Amino acid sequence: MVSVAESVPGVKGSRLSALQIAVVAVVGDSAAGVIRPLEADLSEILRELLRIVIAFVADTPSPQKMWELERSLDELLRRMGRIAVEFAVNRLEPEQSCQMPARLRRDTQEFSRKGTKTRQRGGIACLFGMVELWRWSYEPLSEEREAGARSIASLVEQLGIVADNATPALAEVIGRLSQEHSESGVRKFLEREHAVNLCSQSICKIRDAVAGGISAHLREQQVRSLLETIRQGRTLGRIILAVGRDGIFVPQRGVKKDRWKEAAVGTVSVYVRPRRGKIRRLCTVYLGQMPQPGQEELSDGLTDLLRQVLADDAARGILLVYITDAGHHPREYFDQVLTAMEDPHHPKQRLQWRWIVDFFHGCGRLGQLADALFHDAATASAWVKRMRHMLKHEPNAIHKILHSAAALRPASLRGKAKETYETAYQYLLNHRHEMDYVTYRRQRLPIGSGVTEAACKTVFTQRFKCSGMIWGRNSDYDHRDPQAQISGARSVLVLRLTVLSQVWPAVFQAYLATKTETAKSLTNPQLRCQPSRKTA
């Protein structure tokens, strides 16, 4: 067998370390001299690592010693990564100004190179800690500078540095942490696990930048996830696409009266109805919006998502159900949008949506009737139990329930009890066509909106309603404007929807691809002037 030393030119017969042999094998003998400083630093850390391991092996094992070993190795490997990253990013641009273009152009703006290479203010946070970055920067021409244009650093954009503070890998960590923890929690985690000390303001800037970047790709990846699930599910049985929406109140800052405003959540789930057995939910994607009159943002987003999914050939012939309570916004959306939605595969025909009122909301109305009709709790509970079984298992159940309630109604019913009775009675009467649960169960359709009800808790309650939390308002935000800046609660919401929809990896990679294309507008040769021959 040929050794590594024999296979590398100029190495045979020489006394080189394993690290030196690896360096020459990877970069070649001519380039090995460039990275000798890095080799020296890493060799020192490697010797320290070996010393720690040997000391552990030679000693009597114990839980304390095992803990010390892992923590020591973690610190050394982090140091090694930090040194390697700092070395690599600072070797990407030449030291001499004559080797850099004198000017750069982006769209209609021109930028002029500054005279010296400067350090990125505050350094760059990466997975291994804080590193220094020296780069060439370009300032806008005088007239553009007066118009408010900012200086740029092409290397910062090429590396994908987020908010001038964090590498893409650490920005991803901050994004995922921010959808679950407050700024203080994120800051403590970064300091403990990554030796990164960022202030809350910097963390918020990075969070908002990540959220703004991935928001442009979230819908596309949600559609792709649903379609892939539909294609895979067709091999198991009939596909059911179930849509739901609901509201939940969150606290708002700067509101003296009625501080709690209604946010909204939407869900789109794929179920499979096998030839035998119960239906099974395969996946769910989540939508949401902060408090807004009319819930237009959620309605527009839900409609756009459904149209993209249903336009694909994979969605031909699937069953469409809409499972909600009978609130104002869910009912309005069904009447104005879903019933009017055209079938993309059959022009001039409308899609056949079936609205199912959530079974447990119907049972809640039975409880209201019982409270109004009976003074004895045991009698009320027994009546509700019988009516609930009837509602789920007997045909024409609503008429039987209403007939029973009317027969039991006392003539002396007055005041609040009468109002409660009439409200519940009218609810069941008005929605009797959407509460035919016997037929739904025979057709093996979902009858509960538990997915959407749970989404209110997982999307909002677990993150937006923690102790002491009050969220600011952004009344100027227009969801129809692709250039609109998202921040604060909207950023957290976008990040949370991405994670809960289980599309984070695809969405973040699409975001990085967009940043790469943006950086190319500065590095593309035809957009750059020729390098200056004059040394700064």
C-alpha positions as CSV (number, residue, x, y, z in Angstrom):
1,M,0.0,0.0,0.0
2,V,1.3,3.5,-0.9
3,S,1.6,5.8,2.0
4,V,0.2,9.4,2.0
5,A,3.8,10.8,2.2
6,E,4.8,8.8,-0.9
7,S,1.7,9.9,-2.9
8,V,2.3,13.6,-2.3
9,P,5.0,15.3,-4.5
10,G,8.0,16.6,-2.6
11,V,7.1,14.8,0.6
12,K,8.7,11.4,0.2
13,G,11.6,11.0,2.6
14,S,10.8,14.1,4.5
15,R,9.7,14.2,8.2
16,L,6.3,15.9,8.1
17,S,3.5,15.7,10.6
18,A,0.2,14.1,9.7
19,L,-1.4,17.6,9.6
20,Q,1.4,18.9,7.2
21,I,0.9,15.9,4.9
22,A,-2.9,16.5,4.8
23,V,-2.3,20.2,4.0
24,V,0.0,19.4,1.1
25,A,-2.3,16.7,-0.2
26,V,-5.3,19.0,-0.2
27,V,-3.9,22.4,-1.5
28,G,-0.6,21.3,-3.1
29,D,3.0,22.0,-2.2
30,S,3.0,25.5,-3.7
31,A,0.0,26.7,-1.7
32,A,1.0,25.0,1.5
33,G,3.2,27.9,2.5
34,V,0.2,30.3,2.5
35,I,-1.5,28.4,5.3
36,R,1.5,27.7,7.5
37,P,0.3,30.2,10.1
38,L,-3.0,28.3,10.3
39,E,-1.2,25.0,10.5
40,A,0.9,26.3,13.4
41,D,-2.2,27.4,15.4
42,L,-4.0,24.2,14.8
43,S,-1.0,22.0,15.6
44,E,-0.8,23.7,19.0
45,I,-4.5,23.0,19.7
46,L,-4.1,19.4,18.5
47,R,-1.2,18.9,20.9
48,E,-3.4,20.2,23.7
49,L,-6.2,17.9,22.7
50,L,-4.0,14.9,22.7
51,R,-2.6,15.9,26.1
52,I,-6.2,16.0,27.6
53,V,-7.2,12.7,26.1
54,I,-4.0,10.9,27.3
55,A,-4.5,12.4,30.8
56,F,-8.1,11.1,30.8
57,V,-7.1,7.6,29.7
58,A,-4.4,7.4,32.3
59,D,-6.6,8.5,35.2
60,T,-9.4,6.6,37.1
61,P,-12.7,7.3,35.3
62,S,-15.5,9.1,37.1
63,P,-18.6,11.2,36.1
64,Q,-16.7,14.4,37.0
65,K,-13.7,13.5,34.9
66,M,-16.0,12.6,32.0
67,W,-17.8,15.9,32.3
68,E,-14.4,17.7,32.3
69,L,-13.2,15.8,29.3
70,E,-16.2,16.7,27.1
71,R,-16.3,20.4,28.2
72,S,-12.5,20.7,27.5
73,L,-12.8,19.1,24.1
74,D,-15.8,21.3,23.2
75,E,-13.8,24.4,24.1
76,L,-10.8,23.2,22.1
77,L,-12.8,22.3,19.0
78,R,-14.6,25.6,19.2
79,R,-11.3,27.4,19.3
80,M,-10.1,25.4,16.3
81,G,-13.2,26.3,14.3
82,R,-12.9,29.9,15.2
83,I,-9.3,30.1,14.2
84,A,-10.0,28.3,10.9
85,V,-13.0,30.5,10.0
86,E,-11.1,33.7,10.8
87,F,-8.2,32.6,8.7
88,A,-10.3,31.5,5.8
89,V,-12.5,34.6,5.5
90,N,-9.5,37.0,5.7
91,R,-7.7,35.3,2.8
92,L,-10.5,35.8,0.3
93,E,-9.6,39.4,-0.7
94,P,-6.1,40.6,-1.7
95,E,-4.1,43.0,0.6
96,Q,-3.1,45.3,-2.3
97,S,-5.7,47.9,-3.5
98,C,-4.4,47.6,-7.1
99,Q,-5.8,44.0,-7.2
100,M,-9.3,45.2,-6.4
101,P,-11.7,46.9,-8.8
102,A,-11.7,50.7,-8.4
103,R,-15.5,50.8,-8.7
104,L,-18.5,48.5,-8.4
105,R,-21.9,48.9,-9.9
106,R,-25.3,47.6,-8.7
107,D,-28.2,48.4,-10.9
108,T,-27.9,52.2,-11.5
109,Q,-25.7,52.9,-8.5
110,E,-21.9,53.2,-8.6
111,F,-19.6,52.7,-5.6
112,S,-16.0,53.8,-5.3
113,R,-13.3,51.8,-3.4
114,K,-12.0,53.2,-0.2
115,G,-8.3,53.7,0.2
116,T,-7.6,51.1,2.9
117,K,-8.8,47.7,4.0
118,T,-10.9,48.1,7.2
119,R,-12.2,45.8,9.9
120,Q,-15.8,44.9,10.1
121,R,-17.2,46.9,13.1
122,G,-18.1,44.6,16.0
123,G,-16.7,41.5,14.3
124,I,-18.6,38.6,12.9
125,A,-20.5,36.0,15.0
126,C,-20.1,32.4,13.8
127,L,-20.9,29.0,15.3
128,F,-17.5,29.0,17.0
129,G,-17.5,32.5,18.5
130,M,-16.6,36.0,17.4
131,V,-14.1,36.4,14.5
132,E,-12.5,39.5,13.0
133,L,-13.1,40.3,9.3
134,W,-10.9,42.7,7.3
135,R,-12.5,43.7,4.0
136,W,-12.5,46.3,1.2
137,S,-15.5,48.6,1.3
138,Y,-17.0,50.8,-1.3
139,E,-18.8,54.1,-0.7
140,P,-21.4,55.6,-3.0
141,L,-20.6,58.5,-5.2
142,S,-21.2,61.9,-3.6
143,E,-24.6,62.6,-5.2
144,E,-25.8,59.1,-4.2
145,R,-24.4,59.5,-0.7
146,E,-26.4,62.7,-0.3
147,A,-29.5,60.7,-1.3
148,G,-28.9,58.3,1.6
149,A,-27.1,55.4,-0.1
150,R,-24.9,53.4,2.2
151,S,-21.4,52.0,1.8
152,I,-21.1,48.3,0.8
153,A,-18.5,45.6,1.3
154,S,-18.6,43.0,-1.5
155,L,-17.0,40.3,0.7
156,V,-19.7,40.7,3.4
157,E,-22.3,40.1,0.8
158,Q,-20.4,37.2,-0.8
159,L,-20.1,35.5,2.6
160,G,-23.9,36.0,3.2
161,I,-23.3,37.9,6.4
162,V,-26.7,38.6,7.9
163,A,-27.5,42.1,9.3
164,D,-23.7,42.8,9.2
165,N,-23.3,40.6,12.3
166,A,-23.7,36.9,11.8
167,T,-22.7,34.2,9.4
168,P,-25.5,32.3,7.7
169,A,-25.1,29.3,9.9
170,L,-25.3,31.3,13.1
171,A,-28.2,33.4,11.7
172,E,-30.1,30.1,11.1
173,V,-29.5,29.2,14.7
174,I,-30.8,32.6,15.9
175,G,-33.8,32.3,13.6
176,R,-34.8,28.9,15.0
177,L,-34.2,30.0,18.6
178,S,-36.1,33.2,18.2
179,Q,-39.3,31.5,17.2
180,E,-39.3,29.7,20.5
181,H,-37.5,31.9,23.0
182,S,-37.3,35.6,23.9
183,E,-34.3,37.7,23.1
184,S,-32.8,37.2,26.6
185,G,-33.2,33.4,26.2
186,V,-31.5,33.5,22.8
187,R,-28.7,35.7,24.1
188,K,-28.0,33.3,27.0
189,F,-28.0,30.2,24.7
190,L,-25.6,31.9,22.2
191,E,-23.2,32.8,25.0
192,R,-23.3,29.4,26.6
193,E,-23.2,27.2,23.5
194,H,-21.4,29.3,20.9
195,A,-19.3,31.8,22.9
196,V,-21.1,34.6,21.2
197,N,-22.0,37.7,23.1
198,L,-24.6,39.8,21.1
199,C,-26.9,42.4,22.5
200,S,-30.7,42.1,22.2
201,Q,-30.8,44.8,19.5
202,S,-28.3,42.8,17.3
203,I,-30.3,39.6,17.9
204,C,-33.5,41.3,16.9
205,K,-31.9,42.7,13.7
206,I,-30.6,39.3,12.7
207,R,-34.0,37.7,13.5
208,D,-35.8,40.3,11.4
209,A,-33.4,39.9,8.5
210,V,-33.8,36.1,8.5
211,A,-37.6,36.3,8.8
212,G,-37.7,38.9,6.0
213,G,-35.5,36.7,3.8
214,I,-37.4,33.4,4.3
215,S,-40.9,35.0,4.1
216,A,-40.5,35.3,0.3
217,H,-40.0,31.5,0.0
218,L,-42.3,30.2,2.7
219,R,-45.5,29.9,0.6
220,E,-43.6,28.1,-2.3
221,Q,-42.2,25.5,0.0
222,Q,-45.5,25.0,1.8
223,V,-47.1,24.3,-1.6
224,R,-44.3,21.9,-2.5
225,S,-44.7,20.1,0.8
226,L,-48.4,19.6,0.4
227,L,-48.1,18.4,-3.2
228,E,-45.4,15.9,-2.3
229,T,-47.5,14.5,0.5
230,I,-50.5,14.3,-1.9
231,R,-48.5,12.3,-4.4
232,Q,-47.2,9.9,-1.8
233,G,-50.6,9.6,-0.1
234,R,-52.3,8.5,-3.3
235,T,-50.6,5.2,-3.1
236,L,-52.3,4.7,0.3
237,G,-55.9,5.7,-0.5
238,R,-58.2,8.6,-1.3
239,I,-56.7,12.1,-0.5
240,I,-58.7,14.6,1.6
241,L,-57.6,18.3,1.8
242,A,-58.9,19.8,5.0
243,V,-58.8,23.6,5.6
244,G,-59.4,25.4,8.8
245,R,-59.1,28.8,10.4
246,D,-59.7,30.3,13.8
247,G,-58.9,33.4,15.9
248,I,-57.1,33.9,19.2
249,F,-56.5,37.1,21.2
250,V,-53.0,38.4,21.9
251,P,-52.0,41.5,24.0
252,Q,-51.0,44.7,22.1
253,R,-48.7,47.4,23.3
254,G,-49.9,51.1,23.2
255,V,-53.6,50.3,23.5
256,K,-55.3,51.9,26.5
257,K,-58.7,50.2,26.0
258,D,-59.4,46.7,24.7
259,R,-55.7,45.8,24.7
260,W,-56.4,42.2,23.6
261,K,-56.8,42.0,19.8
262,E,-57.7,39.0,17.7
263,A,-54.9,37.3,15.7
264,A,-55.8,34.5,13.2
265,V,-54.5,31.1,12.3
266,G,-55.1,29.0,9.3
267,T,-54.3,25.3,8.6
268,V,-54.2,23.2,5.5
269,S,-53.9,19.4,6.2
270,V,-53.6,16.4,4.0
271,Y,-55.5,13.3,5.1
272,V,-55.5,9.9,3.5
273,R,-58.6,7.7,3.5
274,P,-57.4,4.1,3.1
275,R,-59.5,1.3,1.8
276,R,-59.8,0.0,5.3
277,G,-59.3,1.6,8.6
278,K,-59.5,5.1,9.9
279,I,-58.4,8.2,8.1
280,R,-54.9,9.5,8.9
281,R,-53.4,12.9,8.8
282,L,-50.2,13.0,6.8
283,C,-49.1,16.6,7.1
284,T,-50.2,20.2,8.0
285,V,-48.9,23.6,7.0
286,Y,-49.7,26.7,9.1
287,L,-50.6,30.2,8.2
288,G,-51.1,33.2,10.6
289,Q,-51.4,36.9,11.0
290,M,-51.2,39.4,13.7
291,P,-54.3,41.3,14.7
292,Q,-55.8,43.1,11.7
293,P,-59.3,44.2,10.9
294,G,-61.1,41.8,8.5
295,Q,-58.3,39.2,8.6
296,E,-57.4,40.0,5.0
297,E,-53.8,38.9,5.2
298,L,-54.8,35.4,6.4
299,S,-57.6,35.2,3.8
300,D,-55.4,36.3,0.9
301,G,-52.6,33.9,2.0
302,L,-54.9,31.0,2.4
303,T,-56.5,31.6,-1.0
304,D,-53.2,31.9,-2.8
305,L,-51.9,28.7,-1.2
306,L,-55.0,26.7,-2.1
307,R,-55.1,27.9,-5.7
308,Q,-51.4,26.9,-6.2
309,V,-52.0,23.5,-4.7
310,L,-55.3,22.8,-6.5
311,A,-53.8,23.9,-9.9
312,D,-51.4,21.0,-9.9
313,D,-52.3,17.8,-11.6
314,A,-51.5,15.9,-8.3
315,A,-54.6,17.5,-6.8
316,R,-57.1,16.3,-9.4
317,G,-60.1,14.6,-7.8
318,I,-59.2,15.1,-4.1
319,L,-61.9,15.6,-1.6
320,L,-62.1,19.2,-0.2
321,V,-63.5,19.9,3.3
322,Y,-63.6,23.1,5.4
323,I,-63.7,22.4,9.1
324,T,-64.3,25.4,11.4
325,D,-66.5,26.8,14.0
326,A,-69.4,28.9,12.7
327,G,-67.8,32.3,13.6
328,H,-68.1,35.4,11.4
329,H,-64.7,35.2,9.6
330,P,-64.8,31.5,8.8
331,R,-68.4,31.7,7.6
332,E,-67.6,34.8,5.4
333,Y,-64.6,33.1,3.9
334,F,-66.6,30.0,2.9
335,D,-69.4,32.1,1.4
336,Q,-67.3,34.6,-0.5
337,V,-64.2,32.6,-1.4
338,L,-64.4,28.9,-1.2
339,T,-67.9,28.5,-2.8
340,A,-66.8,30.8,-5.7
341,M,-63.5,29.1,-6.3
342,E,-63.2,27.7,-9.8
343,D,-61.9,24.3,-10.7
344,P,-58.6,24.8,-12.5
345,H,-58.9,21.5,-14.3
346,H,-62.5,22.0,-15.4
347,P,-63.1,25.6,-16.7
348,K,-66.4,27.2,-15.8
349,Q,-67.0,24.7,-13.0
350,R,-66.7,25.4,-9.3
351,L,-64.9,23.3,-6.8
352,Q,-67.1,21.3,-4.5
353,W,-66.1,22.3,-1.0
354,R,-67.9,20.8,2.0
355,W,-68.2,22.9,5.1
356,I,-68.2,20.8,8.3
357,V,-68.9,22.6,11.6
358,D,-66.6,21.3,14.2
359,F,-68.3,18.5,16.2
360,F,-67.0,19.8,19.6
361,H,-68.3,23.3,19.0
362,G,-71.7,21.6,18.3
363,C,-71.4,19.7,21.6
364,G,-70.6,23.0,23.3
365,R,-74.0,24.3,22.2
366,L,-75.6,21.3,23.7
367,G,-74.1,22.2,27.0
368,Q,-75.5,25.7,26.7
369,L,-79.0,24.3,26.1
370,A,-78.6,22.0,29.1
371,D,-77.5,24.9,31.3
372,A,-80.6,26.9,30.4
373,L,-83.0,24.0,30.7
374,F,-81.9,22.2,33.9
375,H,-81.1,23.4,37.4
376,D,-79.7,20.1,38.4
377,A,-76.1,19.5,37.1
378,A,-76.5,15.7,37.1
379,T,-79.7,15.9,35.0
380,A,-78.1,18.4,32.6
381,S,-75.0,16.2,32.2
382,A,-77.1,13.1,31.5
383,W,-79.1,14.9,28.8
384,V,-76.0,16.3,27.1
385,K,-74.5,12.8,27.0
386,R,-77.6,11.4,25.3
387,M,-77.8,14.3,22.8
388,R,-74.1,14.1,22.0
389,H,-74.4,10.4,21.2
390,M,-77.4,11.1,19.1
391,L,-75.6,13.9,17.2
392,K,-72.8,11.6,16.3
393,H,-74.6,8.4,15.6
394,E,-78.2,9.0,14.5
395,P,-79.5,10.5,11.2
396,N,-81.5,13.7,11.3
397,A,-80.0,14.3,14.8
398,I,-80.4,18.1,14.9
399,H,-84.1,18.0,14.5
400,K,-84.4,15.4,17.3
401,I,-82.3,17.5,19.6
402,L,-84.2,20.7,18.9
403,H,-87.5,18.9,19.4
404,S,-86.3,17.5,22.7
405,A,-85.0,21.0,23.8
406,A,-88.3,22.6,22.8
407,A,-90.3,20.0,24.7
408,L,-88.2,20.5,27.9
409,R,-88.2,24.3,27.8
410,P,-90.1,25.7,30.8
411,A,-92.6,28.4,30.3
412,S,-90.9,30.4,33.1
413,L,-87.6,30.7,31.1
414,R,-86.5,34.3,31.5
415,G,-83.5,36.6,31.4
416,K,-80.0,35.3,30.7
417,A,-81.1,31.7,30.7
418,K,-83.6,32.5,27.9
419,E,-81.0,34.4,25.9
420,T,-78.5,31.4,26.3
421,Y,-81.2,29.0,25.2
422,E,-82.2,31.0,22.1
423,T,-78.6,31.6,21.0
424,A,-77.7,27.9,21.2
425,Y,-81.0,26.8,19.6
426,Q,-80.6,29.2,16.7
427,Y,-77.0,28.1,16.2
428,L,-78.0,24.4,15.8
429,L,-80.9,25.3,13.6
430,N,-78.9,27.6,11.3
431,H,-76.0,25.1,10.8
432,R,-78.0,21.8,10.7
433,H,-76.8,21.2,7.1
434,E,-73.2,21.5,8.2
435,M,-73.6,19.1,11.2
436,D,-74.7,15.9,9.5
437,Y,-72.0,13.9,11.3
438,V,-73.6,10.5,10.6
439,T,-73.0,11.1,6.9
440,Y,-69.5,12.5,7.4
441,R,-68.5,9.5,9.5
442,R,-69.9,7.1,6.9
443,Q,-67.8,8.8,4.3
444,R,-64.9,8.7,6.7
445,L,-64.3,12.5,6.7
446,P,-62.7,14.4,9.6
447,I,-65.4,16.0,11.8
448,G,-63.2,17.9,14.3
449,S,-61.1,21.1,13.9
450,G,-58.7,20.0,16.6
451,V,-55.7,20.7,14.3
452,T,-56.7,24.3,13.9
453,E,-57.7,24.7,17.6
454,A,-54.3,23.3,18.6
455,A,-52.6,25.7,16.1
456,C,-53.9,28.6,18.1
457,K,-51.9,27.3,21.0
458,T,-48.8,26.2,19.2
459,V,-48.5,29.2,16.9
460,F,-49.5,32.0,19.3
461,T,-50.1,30.9,23.0
462,Q,-46.8,29.1,23.5
463,R,-44.7,32.0,22.1
464,F,-46.8,35.2,22.2
465,K,-48.6,34.9,25.5
466,C,-45.8,34.1,27.9
467,S,-45.5,35.9,31.2
468,G,-45.2,39.7,30.8
469,M,-45.3,39.7,27.0
470,I,-46.9,42.6,25.1
471,W,-46.5,43.0,21.4
472,G,-46.1,46.2,19.4
473,R,-48.3,47.1,16.5
474,N,-47.2,47.7,13.0
475,S,-50.2,49.4,11.4
476,D,-48.3,50.5,8.3
477,Y,-47.5,47.0,7.2
478,D,-49.0,46.0,3.9
479,H,-48.9,42.2,3.2
480,R,-49.5,42.9,-0.5
481,D,-46.3,44.9,-0.8
482,P,-43.3,42.5,-1.5
483,Q,-41.0,45.3,-0.3
484,A,-42.7,45.7,3.0
485,Q,-40.4,45.3,6.0
486,I,-41.4,42.8,8.7
487,S,-40.2,43.2,12.3
488,G,-41.0,42.2,15.9
489,A,-44.0,40.0,16.2
490,R,-44.4,39.5,12.5
491,S,-40.8,38.2,12.3
492,V,-41.4,35.8,15.1
493,L,-44.6,34.6,13.5
494,V,-43.0,33.9,10.1
495,L,-40.2,32.0,11.8
496,R,-42.7,30.0,13.8
497,L,-44.9,29.2,10.9
498,T,-41.8,27.9,9.0
499,V,-40.7,25.6,11.7
500,L,-44.2,24.3,12.5
501,S,-44.9,23.6,8.8
502,Q,-41.7,21.5,8.8
503,V,-40.3,23.3,5.8
504,W,-37.4,25.2,7.5
505,P,-34.5,23.4,5.7
506,A,-35.9,24.0,2.2
507,V,-37.0,27.6,3.0
508,F,-33.6,28.6,4.5
509,Q,-31.7,27.1,1.6
510,A,-33.9,29.0,-0.8
511,Y,-33.1,32.2,1.2
512,L,-29.4,31.5,0.9
513,A,-29.7,31.0,-2.9
514,T,-31.4,34.4,-3.1
515,K,-28.6,36.0,-1.1
516,T,-26.1,34.3,-3.5
517,E,-27.8,35.8,-6.5
518,T,-27.8,39.3,-4.9
519,A,-24.1,39.1,-4.2
520,K,-23.5,38.2,-7.9
521,S,-24.8,41.6,-9.0
522,L,-21.5,43.0,-7.5
523,T,-19.1,40.2,-8.4
524,N,-20.3,39.7,-12.0
525,P,-17.4,40.9,-14.3
526,Q,-19.5,42.9,-16.7
527,L,-20.8,45.0,-13.9
528,R,-17.4,45.9,-12.6
529,C,-14.8,48.4,-13.8
530,Q,-11.4,47.1,-14.6
531,P,-8.9,46.9,-11.6
532,S,-7.0,50.1,-11.0
533,R,-3.3,50.1,-11.8
534,K,-2.6,52.7,-9.2
535,T,-1.7,51.6,-5.7
536,A,-3.8,53.3,-3.0
